[in-house]
């Protein structure tokens, strides 16, 4: 009897080992996910479309193939400005775009992308993670079945390309300019004829005089668009978009269907790509600006201080008007305003003081 019991146990052990070796019931199979991502960017657009492709690759590598994401540029699967709806409705699982494109759904969305005279990339990141920014963002998108994550910043943008000099605030009157978001609303108040010309039509419209000016992103992208060939003056700073943020958005059902470890992995990959995008903009903009000036003879122009002061005052009116359109927008605006005020003192004696000192040293050296 003892011999029979021993053989019985030995046989059971061998069976278990055999089952495990061929993927039997004792092996827990990891679920795999096939996702689609759509973006608002043209195919092969440097940095932004590259960032979306990079995120998909990063997630696949980190998850060891448990999540695979097929990326589609704007227009390849859905129109560029239909990304939000596609993710919300579950047509696709995720997207890469910018929150101010969806201002028609709620004016408060614009604060998660770009606020004129607002915060730079560093300040926006702090608002999202040290303040209430990301919590408010998640609250705002919850009604649309979307989970947002910061999707990288362009850094401080340029003020735009002009075929007319801006010496006073009155020079904006009658000017036909392509500019989106809250910045466009500010210029509308001073008599500028604002248009939202699609990116692919901007060069031709500038060349033909359909528009007199345009903003886009920064030197790296502006040079690729060839604006220096059809516009005389390149203005700075980008008061309208001082730290514009893109967004990674996920369909809530799709995101929550992931095991907790994969949710954490996706969040980590988003944060990594967020940092990569800003780093690329900082470096590539610097290289492109030097080429625009030295090789193509672009004339850099600074907006006069008086013009900037007046735009800043008008901007305060616009922000209050936009915020009053919706209770959520008021909540977001007030939180953003309070956060900006809270960190302003530190910025003055840290970053501003540092750069002022650098400029002073350079002036002495000359």
Secondary structure, DSSP 8 states (H G I E B T S, - for coil): -HHHHHHHHHHHHHHHHHHHHTT-TTS-----EEEEEEESS-TT-TTHHHHHHHHHHHHHHHTTTSEEEEEE-TTTSS-GGGHHHHHHHTSSSEEEE-GGGGTTT-GGGGGGT--TT---HHHHHHHHHTSSHHHHHHHHHHTTTEEEEEEEE--S---EEESS---SGGGGTT-EEE--HHHHHHHHHTT-EEE---GGGHHHHHHHTS-SEE--S-HHHHHHHTGGGT-SEEEE--TT-SS-EEEEEEEHHHHHTS-HHHHHHHHHHHHHHHHHHHHHHHHHHHHHHHHHHHTT--EEEE--HHHHHHHHHHHHHHHHHHHTT-HHHHHHHHHHHHHHHHHHHHHIIIIIHHHHHHHHHHHHH-
